[in-house]
Amino acid sequence: MEKEISQAVIRRMPRYYRYLGELLDEGVERISSNDLSSRMLVTASQIRQDLNNFGGFGQQGYGYNVKFLYDEIGKILGLDQKHKIIVIGAGNLGQAITNYATFEKWGFIITALFDINPALQNTSVRGIPVYMMEELEAYCSRQPVDIAALTLPKEQAPKTARRLVDLGIHAFWNFAHVDLDVDDRDVIVENVHLSDSLMQLSYNIVKNRR
């Protein structure tokens, strides 16, 4: 039986990956958990505990081989695979996500955008075509889709998600202002609320002024 990894550990893994990538760019070949701790502001003990969930990867007296650990965390996060994404909603946010070419470096390939605005028909974003929503079924029948990014109004999100599930899409990156809850155990949803992080920032600004 596969070990259950806590969501708290999973949330920290992309951060490890990012910091290790920066170390590689700096030409660092190995690093101890203590040195990594001082960079990331996470305790060395926490780093070791997190990585031990996946096998450890360190050597006593040597630390971590940065390139090896970077590659292994990439595999853990599925970044050694290609993930094809469609964006539902070709407004400002949908176009901004599509224009962020760095996603492709991590294996996330945006292949199409969909919208209901006829003014966007036959247009493209960074060379990626924008289709009308009535073309969704035909597109999904001929092209593999791993993830749907939802950047549409919250009123439309649940119905659109169900439509996409019926087309065989089981992973959602949801930016709609609603906690998407699809009643299907095989469906994975990552709800992203940009306003939540901004409110947290606001709280900390106010707290520091008191």
Secondary structure as UniProt FT lines:
FT   HELIX           7..25
FT   TURN            26..27
FT   STRAND          30..31
FT   HELIX           33..40
FT   HELIX           44..52
FT   TURN            53..55
FT   TURN            60..62
FT   STRAND          63..65
FT   HELIX           66..76
FT   TURN            77..80
FT   STRAND          83..88
FT   HELIX           92..99
FT   HELIX           102..105
FT   TURN            106..107
FT   STRAND          108..115
FT   HELIX           118..120
FT   TURN            121..122
FT   STRAND          124..125
FT   TURN            126..127
FT   STRAND          128..132
FT   HELIX           133..135
FT   HELIX           136..142
FT   STRAND          147..150
FT   TURN            154..156
FT   HELIX           157..166
FT   TURN            167..168
FT   STRAND          171..174
FT   TURN            185..186
FT   STRAND          188..191
FT   HELIX           194..209
//
